[in-house]
Amino acid sequence: MKSLFLSMLFLLSFLFFLANNGEAAVPCTTVDANAAACLGFATGMAAKPSDACCNGLRQLAQTVKSVNDKKAICRCLKVGAKSLGIQDRFLSMIPQACNIKVDFPVSVNTNCET
């Protein structure tokens, strides 16, 4: 469960740059499932994000249909981020390490509502 929340933080940044228009928000279960593999890197326990981490984030990004989807994913990721030991310095490296373009700073302090 810890890995799922941690992974959600990563997805936060990825989903923000991919959203367009839509209706239903992405459920936390989807976020958790796609971001779980990123926990090791986000906590500094792994030297680089795994292929499973990067692939999960790409899949999650493809589910984004609206700004509401991005906000929902962000909120899911932030739920457990601080309690899981996510480190901003590692979190901010994930977009580049996974070759995913993000047009905003990736951080545990990102405001999900803006």
N, CA, C and O atoms as a GROMACS GRO file, in nm:
protein
  456
    1MET      N    1   0.083  -0.118   0.000
    1MET     CA    2   0.000   0.000   0.000
    1MET      C    3   0.088   0.125   0.000
    1MET      O    4   0.054   0.225  -0.062
    2LYS      N    5   0.200   0.117   0.070
    2LYS     CA    6   0.290   0.232   0.074
    2LYS      C    7   0.341   0.262  -0.066
    2LYS      O    8   0.350   0.378  -0.106
    3SER      N    9   0.375   0.158  -0.141
    3SER     CA   10   0.428   0.178  -0.274
    3SER      C   11   0.324   0.240  -0.367
    3SER      O   12   0.358   0.317  -0.457
    4LEU      N   13   0.201   0.209  -0.345
    4LEU     CA   14   0.096   0.264  -0.428
    4LEU      C   15   0.081   0.414  -0.408
    4LEU      O   16   0.068   0.488  -0.505
    5PHE      N   17   0.083   0.457  -0.284
    5PHE     CA   18   0.070   0.600  -0.255
    5PHE      C   19   0.192   0.676  -0.305
    5PHE      O   20   0.179   0.786  -0.358
    6LEU      N   21   0.307   0.619  -0.288
    6LEU     CA   22   0.429   0.681  -0.332
    6LEU      C   23   0.430   0.698  -0.483
    6LEU      O   24   0.469   0.802  -0.536
    7SER      N   25   0.388   0.596  -0.547
    7SER     CA   26   0.383   0.600  -0.692
    7SER      C   27   0.286   0.706  -0.740
    7SER      O   28   0.306   0.768  -0.845
    8MET      N   29   0.181   0.728  -0.664
    8MET     CA   30   0.083   0.828  -0.702
    8MET      C   31   0.144   0.967  -0.707
    8MET      O   32   0.104   1.048  -0.790
    9LEU      N   33   0.239   0.994  -0.622
    9LEU     CA   34   0.306   1.124  -0.626
    9LEU      C   35   0.374   1.147  -0.758
    9LEU      O   36   0.374   1.258  -0.812
   10PHE      N   37   0.432   1.045  -0.809
   10PHE     CA   38   0.501   1.055  -0.937
   10PHE      C   39   0.403   1.080  -1.049
   10PHE      O   40   0.426   1.162  -1.138
   11LEU      N   41   0.296   1.012  -1.041
   11LEU     CA   42   0.194   1.024  -1.143
   11LEU      C   43   0.134   1.162  -1.146
   11LEU      O   44   0.091   1.211  -1.251
   12LEU      N   45   0.131   1.223  -1.033
   12LEU     CA   46   0.080   1.358  -1.020
   12LEU      C   47   0.138   1.447  -1.129
   12LEU      O   48   0.064   1.514  -1.201
   13SER      N   49   0.266   1.448  -1.140
   13SER     CA   50   0.330   1.534  -1.236
   13SER      C   51   0.302   1.490  -1.378
   13SER      O   52   0.284   1.574  -1.467
   14PHE      N   53   0.299   1.361  -1.401
   14PHE     CA   54   0.278   1.310  -1.535
   14PHE      C   55   0.138   1.336  -1.587
   14PHE      O   56   0.119   1.363  -1.706
   15LEU      N   57   0.044   1.329  -1.502
   15LEU     CA   58  -0.093   1.348  -1.543
   15LEU      C   59  -0.126   1.494  -1.567
   15LEU      O   60  -0.211   1.526  -1.650
   16PHE      N   61  -0.061   1.581  -1.495
   16PHE     CA   62  -0.087   1.724  -1.512
   16PHE      C   63  -0.054   1.771  -1.654
   16PHE      O   64  -0.122   1.858  -1.707
   17PHE      N   65   0.046   1.715  -1.712
   17PHE     CA   66   0.085   1.762  -1.846
   17PHE      C   67   0.010   1.693  -1.957
   17PHE      O   68   0.017   1.737  -2.072
   18LEU      N   69  -0.063   1.587  -1.928
   18LEU     CA   70  -0.130   1.511  -2.032
   18LEU      C   71  -0.281   1.534  -2.044
   18LEU      O   72  -0.343   1.489  -2.140
   19ALA      N   73  -0.338   1.603  -1.950
   19ALA     CA   74  -0.485   1.616  -1.949
   19ALA      C   75  -0.537   1.707  -2.060
   19ALA      O   76  -0.471   1.803  -2.101
   20ASN      N   77  -0.657   1.675  -2.106
   20ASN     CA   78  -0.726   1.757  -2.206
   20ASN      C   79  -0.865   1.789  -2.153
   20ASN      O   80  -0.882   1.878  -2.070
   21ASN      N   81  -0.965   1.716  -2.202
   21ASN     CA   82  -1.102   1.735  -2.156
   21ASN      C   83  -1.162   1.600  -2.120
   21ASN      O   84  -1.122   1.497  -2.175
   22GLY      N   85  -1.258   1.599  -2.027
   22GLY     CA   86  -1.320   1.475  -1.988
   22GLY      C   87  -1.421   1.495  -1.878
   22GLY      O   88  -1.456   1.608  -1.844
   23GLU      N   89  -1.468   1.383  -1.821
   23GLU     CA   90  -1.572   1.393  -1.721
   23GLU      C   91  -1.533   1.323  -1.591
   23GLU      O   92  -1.514   1.389  -1.489
   24ALA      N   93  -1.521   1.193  -1.593
   24ALA     CA   94  -1.496   1.117  -1.470
   24ALA      C   95  -1.349   1.124  -1.430
   24ALA      O   96  -1.259   1.119  -1.514
   25ALA      N   97  -1.328   1.136  -1.300
   25ALA     CA   98  -1.192   1.141  -1.248
   25ALA      C   99  -1.133   1.000  -1.241
   25ALA      O  100  -1.206   0.902  -1.226
   26VAL      N  101  -1.002   0.992  -1.251
   26VAL     CA  102  -0.931   0.865  -1.241
   26VAL      C  103  -0.935   0.820  -1.095
   26VAL      O  104  -0.900   0.896  -1.005
   27PRO      N  105  -0.979   0.695  -1.069
   27PRO     CA  106  -0.987   0.647  -0.930
   27PRO      C  107  -0.848   0.616  -0.872
   27PRO      O  108  -0.756   0.582  -0.945
   28CYS      N  109  -0.836   0.630  -0.741
   28CYS     CA  110  -0.708   0.605  -0.674
   28CYS      C  111  -0.659   0.462  -0.694
   28CYS      O  112  -0.539   0.437  -0.695
   29THR      N  113  -0.750   0.369  -0.711
   29THR     CA  114  -0.706   0.231  -0.734
   29THR      C  115  -0.627   0.219  -0.863
   29THR      O  116  -0.530   0.143  -0.871
   30THR      N  117  -0.666   0.294  -0.964
   30THR     CA  118  -0.593   0.296  -1.092
   30THR      C  119  -0.457   0.362  -1.074
   30THR      O  120  -0.356   0.315  -1.124
   31VAL      N  121  -0.457   0.472  -1.002
   31VAL     CA  122  -0.332   0.544  -0.975
   31VAL      C  123  -0.236   0.454  -0.899
   31VAL      O  124  -0.119   0.441  -0.935
   32ASP      N  125  -0.285   0.392  -0.794
   32ASP     CA  126  -0.204   0.304  -0.712
   32ASP      C  127  -0.142   0.192  -0.793
   32ASP      O  128  -0.023   0.164  -0.782
   33ALA      N  129  -0.224   0.129  -0.874
   33ALA     CA  130  -0.177   0.015  -0.952
   33ALA      C  131  -0.068   0.055  -1.052
   33ALA      O  132   0.027  -0.020  -1.074
   34ASN      N  133  -0.080   0.172  -1.111
   34ASN     CA  134   0.016   0.215  -1.212
   34ASN      C  135   0.141   0.278  -1.155
   34ASN      O  136   0.244   0.281  -1.221
   35ALA      N  137   0.135   0.328  -1.034
   35ALA     CA  138   0.249   0.399  -0.976
   35ALA      C  139   0.327   0.318  -0.873
   35ALA      O  140   0.434   0.361  -0.829
   36ALA      N  141   0.278   0.206  -0.835
   36ALA     CA  142   0.338   0.126  -0.727
   36ALA      C  143   0.486   0.096  -0.748
   36ALA      O  144   0.563   0.098  -0.653
   37ALA      N  145   0.525   0.070  -0.869
   37ALA     CA  146   0.663   0.030  -0.897
   37ALA      C  147   0.763   0.145  -0.881
   37ALA      O  148   0.884   0.122  -0.888
   38CYS      N  149   0.716   0.266  -0.860
   38CYS     CA  150   0.805   0.382  -0.846
   38CYS      C  151   0.851   0.407  -0.703
   38CYS      O  152   0.939   0.490  -0.680
   39LEU      N  153   0.795   0.338  -0.609
   39LEU     CA  154   0.823   0.362  -0.468
   39LEU      C  155   0.971   0.350  -0.434
   39LEU      O  156   1.025   0.434  -0.362
   40GLY      N  157   1.036   0.247  -0.484
   40GLY     CA  158   1.178   0.227  -0.452
   40GLY      C  159   1.264   0.346  -0.488
   40GLY      O  160   1.347   0.390  -0.408
   41PHE      N  161   1.245   0.398  -0.606
   41PHE     CA  162   1.325   0.513  -0.649
   41PHE      C  163   1.285   0.639  -0.573
   41PHE      O  164   1.372   0.716  -0.532
   42ALA      N  165   1.157   0.661  -0.556
   42ALA     CA  166   1.108   0.783  -0.491
   42ALA      C  167   1.153   0.796  -0.347
   42ALA      O  168   1.162   0.906  -0.293
   43THR      N  169   1.182   0.684  -0.284
   43THR     CA  170   1.229   0.685  -0.145
   43THR      C  171   1.381   0.678  -0.136
   43THR      O  172   1.437   0.679  -0.027
   44GLY      N  173   1.447   0.669  -0.250
   44GLY     CA  174   1.593   0.662  -0.252
   44GLY      C  175   1.647   0.523  -0.231
   44GLY      O  176   1.767   0.506  -0.209
   45MET      N  177   1.563   0.422  -0.238
   45MET     CA  178   1.607   0.285  -0.217
   45MET      C  179   1.654   0.217  -0.345
   45MET      O  180   1.718   0.112  -0.339
   46ALA      N  181   1.623   0.275  -0.459
   46ALA     CA  182   1.666   0.220  -0.588
   46ALA      C  183   1.745   0.328  -0.661
   46ALA      O  184   1.717   0.447  -0.647
   47ALA      N  185   1.843   0.286  -0.739
   47ALA     CA  186   1.931   0.379  -0.810
   47ALA      C  187   1.862   0.451  -0.924
   47ALA      O  188   1.900   0.562  -0.960
   48LYS      N  189   1.761   0.389  -0.981
   48LYS     CA  190   1.687   0.451  -1.092
   48LYS      C  191   1.546   0.395  -1.094
   48LYS      O  192   1.521   0.288  -1.038
   49PRO      N  193   1.454   0.467  -1.160
   49PRO     CA  194   1.317   0.415  -1.170
   49PRO      C  195   1.319   0.287  -1.255
   49PRO      O  196   1.390   0.279  -1.356
   50SER      N  197   1.244   0.189  -1.215
   50SER     CA  198   1.237   0.064  -1.290
   50SER      C  199   1.158   0.083  -1.419
   50SER      O  200   1.084   0.181  -1.436
   51ASP      N  201   1.174  -0.012  -1.510
   51ASP     CA  202   1.094  -0.009  -1.633
   51ASP      C  203   0.945  -0.016  -1.598
   51ASP      O  204   0.862   0.048  -1.662
   52ALA      N  205   0.913  -0.095  -1.496
   52ALA     CA  206   0.773  -0.107  -1.454
   52ALA      C  207   0.719   0.027  -1.405
   52ALA      O  208   0.603   0.060  -1.430
   53CYS      N  209   0.803   0.104  -1.336
   53CYS     CA  210   0.764   0.238  -1.290
   53CYS      C  211   0.732   0.327  -1.409
   53CYS      O  212   0.624   0.386  -1.417
   54CYS      N  213   0.826   0.336  -1.500
   54CYS     CA  214   0.808   0.425  -1.616
   54CYS      C  215   0.689   0.382  -1.702
   54CYS      O  216   0.611   0.466  -1.748
   55ASN      N  217   0.676   0.252  -1.724
   55ASN     CA  218   0.564   0.202  -1.804
   55ASN      C  219   0.431   0.228  -1.735
   55ASN      O  220   0.333   0.262  -1.800
   56GLY      N  221   0.428   0.211  -1.604
   56GLY     CA  222   0.306   0.238  -1.529
   56GLY      C  223   0.264   0.383  -1.537
   56GLY      O  224   0.146   0.414  -1.550
   57LEU      N  225   0.362   0.472  -1.530
   57LEU     CA  226   0.332   0.615  -1.538
   57LEU      C  227   0.283   0.653  -1.677
   57LEU      O  228   0.194   0.736  -1.692
   58ARG      N  229   0.343   0.591  -1.778
   58ARG     CA  230   0.296   0.618  -1.915
   58ARG      C  231   0.152   0.571  -1.933
   58ARG      O  232   0.070   0.640  -1.994
   59GLN      N  233   0.122   0.453  -1.880
   59GLN     CA  234  -0.015   0.401  -1.889
   59GLN      C  235  -0.113   0.492  -1.815
   59GLN      O  236  -0.222   0.520  -1.864
   60LEU      N  237  -0.073   0.537  -1.699
   60LEU     CA  238  -0.159   0.626  -1.622
   60LEU      C  239  -0.182   0.756  -1.699
   60LEU      O  240  -0.294   0.807  -1.703
   61ALA      N  241  -0.078   0.809  -1.757
   61ALA     CA  242  -0.090   0.934  -1.833
   61ALA      C  243  -0.190   0.919  -1.948
   61ALA      O  244  -0.259   1.014  -1.983
   62GLN      N  245  -0.197   0.800  -2.005
   62GLN     CA  246  -0.290   0.778  -2.116
   62GLN      C  247  -0.436   0.776  -2.070
   62GLN      O  248  -0.527   0.790  -2.152
   63THR      N  249  -0.459   0.759  -1.941
   63THR     CA  250  -0.596   0.758  -1.890
   63THR      C  251  -0.651   0.898  -1.867
   63THR      O  252  -0.771   0.916  -1.848
   64VAL      N  253  -0.565   0.997  -1.869
   64VAL     CA  254  -0.606   1.134  -1.840
   64VAL      C  255  -0.689   1.191  -1.955
   64VAL      O  256  -0.646   1.195  -2.071
   65LYS      N  257  -0.807   1.236  -1.920
   65LYS     CA  258  -0.898   1.294  -2.019
   65LYS      C  259  -0.934   1.438  -1.987
   65LYS      O  260  -0.988   1.510  -2.071
   66SER      N  261  -0.904   1.482  -1.864
   66SER     CA  262  -0.946   1.616  -1.823
   66SER      C  263  -0.856   1.670  -1.712
   66SER      O  264  -0.774   1.598  -1.655
   67VAL      N  265  -0.874   1.796  -1.684
   67VAL     CA  266  -0.804   1.859  -1.572
   67VAL      C  267  -0.847   1.794  -1.442
   67VAL      O  268  -0.766   1.778  -1.351
   68ASN      N  269  -0.974   1.755  -1.433
   68ASN     CA  270  -1.023   1.688  -1.314
   68ASN      C  271  -0.951   1.555  -1.291
   68ASN      O  272  -0.926   1.516  -1.177
   69ASP      N  273  -0.917   1.486  -1.400
   69ASP     CA  274  -0.840   1.362  -1.389
   69ASP      C  275  -0.703   1.390  -1.328
   69ASP      O  276  -0.658   1.317  -1.240
   70LYS      N  277  -0.638   1.495  -1.375
   70LYS     CA  278  -0.506   1.531  -1.323
   70LYS      C  279  -0.513   1.565  -1.175
   70LYS      O  280  -0.429   1.523  -1.096
   71LYS      N  281  -0.615   1.642  -1.138
   71LYS     CA  282  -0.631   1.680  -0.998
   71LYS      C  283  -0.657   1.558  -0.911
   71LYS      O  284  -0.602   1.547  -0.801
   72ALA      N  285  -0.739   1.466  -0.959
   72ALA     CA  286  -0.770   1.345  -0.883
   72ALA      C  287  -0.645   1.261  -0.862
   72ALA      O  288  -0.622   1.210  -0.753
   73ILE      N  289  -0.565   1.247  -0.965
   73ILE     CA  290  -0.442   1.169  -0.954
   73ILE      C  291  -0.346   1.235  -0.856
   73ILE      O  292  -0.284   1.168  -0.774
   74CYS      N  293  -0.336   1.364  -0.865
   74CYS     CA  294  -0.250   1.438  -0.774
   74CYS      C  295  -0.292   1.414  -0.629
   74CYS      O  296  -0.209   1.387  -0.542
   75ARG      N  297  -0.421   1.425  -0.605
   75ARG     CA  298  -0.472   1.405  -0.468
   75ARG      C  299  -0.444   1.263  -0.419
   75ARG      O  300  -0.407   1.244  -0.303
   76CYS      N  301  -0.462   1.166  -0.506
   76CYS     CA  302  -0.434   1.027  -0.469
   76CYS      C  303  -0.287   1.010  -0.429
   76CYS      O  304  -0.256   0.946  -0.330
   77LEU      N  305  -0.200   1.069  -0.507
   77LEU     CA  306  -0.057   1.057  -0.482
   77LEU      C  307  -0.015   1.123  -0.351
   77LEU      O  308   0.073   1.073  -0.281
   78LYS      N  309  -0.078   1.234  -0.320
   78LYS     CA  310  -0.038   1.308  -0.200
   78LYS      C  311  -0.089   1.245  -0.070
   78LYS      O  312  -0.037   1.275   0.037
   79VAL      N  313  -0.189   1.160  -0.080
   79VAL     CA  314  -0.249   1.101   0.039
   79VAL      C  315  -0.144   1.035   0.128
   79VAL      O  316  -0.144   1.056   0.250
   80GLY      N  317  -0.056   0.958   0.070
   80GLY     CA  318   0.041   0.887   0.153
   80GLY      C  319   0.186   0.928   0.133
   80GLY      O  320   0.274   0.868   0.194
   81ALA      N  321   0.212   1.026   0.051
   81ALA     CA  322   0.348   1.062   0.015
   81ALA      C  323   0.438   1.094   0.134
   81ALA      O  324   0.548   1.041   0.145
   82LYS      N  325   0.392   1.178   0.221
   82LYS     CA  326   0.476   1.220   0.333
   82LYS      C  327   0.501   1.107   0.431
   82LYS      O  328   0.610   1.096   0.487
   83SER      N  329   0.402   1.022   0.451
   83SER     CA  330   0.419   0.912   0.546
   83SER      C  331   0.502   0.798   0.488
   83SER      O  332   0.549   0.712   0.562
   84LEU      N  333   0.521   0.797   0.357
   84LEU     CA  334   0.596   0.689   0.292
   84LEU      C  335   0.743   0.723   0.272
   84LEU      O  336   0.820   0.639   0.225
   85GLY      N  337   0.782   0.842   0.306
   85GLY     CA  338   0.923   0.879   0.292
   85GLY      C  339   0.965   0.919   0.152
   85GLY      O  340   1.082   0.904   0.117
   86ILE      N  341   0.874   0.968   0.074
   86ILE     CA  342   0.906   1.016  -0.060
   86ILE      C  343   0.998   1.136  -0.048
   86ILE      O  344   0.974   1.227   0.032
   87GLN      N  345   1.102   1.136  -0.127
   87GLN     CA  346   1.199   1.246  -0.122
   87GLN      C  347   1.189   1.327  -0.251
   87GLN      O  348   1.199   1.273  -0.361
   88ASP      N  349   1.169   1.458  -0.235
   88ASP     CA  350   1.154   1.547  -0.350
   88ASP      C  351   1.269   1.534  -0.450
   88ASP      O  352   1.246   1.536  -0.571
   89ARG      N  353   1.390   1.520  -0.402
   89ARG     CA  354   1.504   1.515  -0.494
   89ARG      C  355   1.495   1.396  -0.588
   89ARG      O  356   1.539   1.404  -0.702
   90PHE      N  357   1.439   1.284  -0.542
   90PHE     CA  358   1.422   1.168  -0.629
   90PHE      C  359   1.295   1.180  -0.712
   90PHE      O  360   1.293   1.145  -0.830
   91LEU      N  361   1.191   1.229  -0.650
   91LEU     CA  362   1.065   1.248  -0.720
   91LEU      C  363   1.082   1.337  -0.842
   91LEU      O  364   1.028   1.308  -0.949
   92SER      N  365   1.156   1.444  -0.826
   92SER     CA  366   1.174   1.539  -0.936
   92SER      C  367   1.256   1.481  -1.051
   92SER      O  368   1.255   1.537  -1.161
   93MET      N  369   1.327   1.374  -1.029
   93MET     CA  370   1.410   1.311  -1.133
   93MET      C  371   1.332   1.214  -1.221
   93MET      O  372   1.377   1.178  -1.330
   94ILE      N  373   1.218   1.171  -1.176
   94ILE     CA  374   1.145   1.065  -1.247
   94ILE      C  375   1.104   1.104  -1.390
   94ILE      O  376   1.122   1.022  -1.480
   95PRO      N  377   1.051   1.223  -1.414
   95PRO     CA  378   1.013   1.255  -1.552
   95PRO      C  379   1.131   1.241  -1.651
   95PRO      O  380   1.116   1.182  -1.758
   96GLN      N  381   1.245   1.294  -1.615
   96GLN     CA  382   1.360   1.285  -1.704
   96GLN      C  383   1.409   1.141  -1.715
   96GLN      O  384   1.440   1.094  -1.824
   97ALA      N  385   1.416   1.072  -1.603
   97ALA     CA  386   1.464   0.933  -1.603
   97ALA      C  387   1.373   0.842  -1.685
   97ALA      O  388   1.420   0.745  -1.745
   98CYS      N  389   1.244   0.871  -1.687
   98CYS     CA  390   1.147   0.791  -1.762
   98CYS      C  391   1.120   0.849  -1.901
   98CYS      O  392   1.038   0.795  -1.976
   99ASN      N  393   1.187   0.959  -1.934
   99ASN     CA  394   1.169   1.025  -2.063
   99ASN      C  395   1.023   1.065  -2.085
   99ASN      O  396   0.964   1.040  -2.190
  100ILE      N  397   0.968   1.128  -1.982
  100ILE     CA  398   0.831   1.178  -1.988
  100ILE      C  399   0.835   1.329  -1.971
  100ILE      O  400   0.890   1.380  -1.873
  101LYS      N  401   0.777   1.400  -2.067
  101LYS     CA  402   0.780   1.547  -2.063
  101LYS      C  403   0.679   1.601  -1.963
  101LYS      O  404   0.560   1.567  -1.966
  102VAL      N  405   0.728   1.686  -1.874
  102VAL     CA  406   0.643   1.751  -1.774
  102VAL      C  407   0.674   1.900  -1.777
  102VAL      O  408   0.790   1.941  -1.770
  103ASP      N  409   0.569   1.982  -1.788
  103ASP     CA  410   0.587   2.126  -1.803
  103ASP      C  411   0.572   2.203  -1.672
  103ASP      O  412   0.542   2.323  -1.676
  104PHE      N  413   0.594   2.139  -1.559
  104PHE     CA  414   0.583   2.205  -1.430
  104PHE      C  415   0.672   2.130  -1.332
  104PHE      O  416   0.710   2.016  -1.358
  105PRO      N  417   0.706   2.193  -1.220
  105PRO     CA  418   0.791   2.126  -1.121
  105PRO      C  419   0.719   2.007  -1.056
  105PRO      O  420   0.602   2.016  -1.020
  106VAL      N  421   0.790   1.898  -1.042
  106VAL     CA  422   0.736   1.779  -0.978
  106VAL      C  423   0.782   1.782  -0.832
  106VAL      O  424   0.902   1.784  -0.804
  107SER      N  425   0.686   1.782  -0.741
  107SER     CA  426   0.720   1.795  -0.601
  107SER      C  427   0.609   1.741  -0.512
  107SER      O  428   0.492   1.740  -0.550
  108VAL      N  429   0.645   1.696  -0.392
  108VAL     CA  430   0.544   1.654  -0.295
  108VAL      C  431   0.463   1.775  -0.247
  108VAL      O  432   0.358   1.758  -0.185
  109ASN      N  433   0.511   1.894  -0.275
  109ASN     CA  434   0.443   2.017  -0.233
  109ASN      C  435   0.356   2.078  -0.343
  109ASN      O  436   0.303   2.188  -0.326
  110THR      N  437   0.342   2.010  -0.454
  110THR     CA  438   0.259   2.061  -0.564
  110THR      C  439   0.115   2.080  -0.516
  110THR      O  440   0.060   1.993  -0.448
  111ASN      N  441   0.056   2.193  -0.553
  111ASN     CA  442  -0.084   2.220  -0.520
  111ASN      C  443  -0.171   2.152  -0.625
  111ASN      O  444  -0.172   2.192  -0.741
  112CYS      N  445  -0.242   2.050  -0.584
  112CYS     CA  446  -0.324   1.971  -0.677
  112CYS      C  447  -0.440   2.050  -0.738
  112CYS      O  448  -0.495   2.010  -0.841
  113GLU      N  449  -0.477   2.159  -0.678
  113GLU     CA  450  -0.593   2.234  -0.725
  113GLU      C  451  -0.558   2.343  -0.827
  113GLU      O  452  -0.647   2.409  -0.880
  114THR      N  453  -0.431   2.361  -0.854
  114THR     CA  454  -0.392   2.465  -0.952
  114THR      C  455  -0.331   2.407  -1.076
  114THR      O  456  -0.294   2.481  -1.167
   0.00000   0.00000   0.00000
